[in-house]
Amino acid sequence: MGKKKKTAGDGSSTIALNRRARHDYHIEDRLEAGLALEGWEVKSLRAGRAQISEAYVLLRNGEAYLFGAHFTPLPTASTHINPDPSRTRKLLLHRSEINRLIGAVERRGFTLVPLALYWKRGRAKVEIGLAKGKKSYDKRADKKEKDWQRERARIMKNG
C-alpha cells in the first residue's frame, strides 16, 4: 500500500519568523541549517515558545553559532537542570557552506541573520539569510512601494 498523504489542516511547521530582518536587510541568499538543541529546548519549540527577532549568526573558529534567540522554557520541562533561554546554539552546516559564508561575511561585508525557525521531518531547522544592511532611504522607498501596491490593488478591485 502507499503512504498516507498529509492533509492541509495538520498544522503549520513554522515555529517563528523574523519579519524585521526583511525590513532591515536586503536578503541576497538563503541557507537551511540544523540546530544543536537540548531536550527542554525541543519541548519549548514544540509548544511554539521561540523568538528570533533579536537573533543573529556569528562564525567563530570555522563554526556557525546562533546568538540572541530566546526559547522560553516550559515550567514542566525538567526539574534537575537550570535552563538558559538565550544560550548560544550551534548551527549544523556543511563545511563547504561554512567556507562560502566566511568568504561572504569577511570579504564582502555581508551579515548573517536568521529568517525563520521551522520543523522539517521532525527536526528543527533555521533559515539563514546572507544579508546586506539597508539604509534609511531604502526603507522609505520600500514602504512607499508597498503602499503603492496596496493602493493599486484597491483601485483594481473597485474598478
HELIX and SHEET records of a PDB file:
HELIX    1   1 ARG A   19  ASP A   24  1                                   6    
HELIX    2   2 GLY A   39  ARG A   46  1                                   8    
HELIX    3   3 ARG A   95  ARG A  108  1                                  14    
HELIX    4   4 SER A  136  ASN A  158  1                                  23    
SHEET    1   A 7 THR A  14  LEU A  17  0                                        
SHEET    2   A 7 THR A 111  LYS A 120 -1                                        
SHEET    3   A 7 ARG A 123  GLY A 133 -1                                        
SHEET    4   A 7 TYR A  25  LEU A  35 -1                                        
SHEET    5   A 7 ARG A  89  LEU A  92 -1                                        
SHEET    6   A 7 GLU A  63  PHE A  67 -1                                        
SHEET    7   A 7 TYR A  56  ARG A  60 -1                                        
SHEET    1   B 2 ALA A  50  GLN A  51  0                                        
SHEET    2   B 2 HIS A  70  PHE A  71 -1                                        
END                                                                             
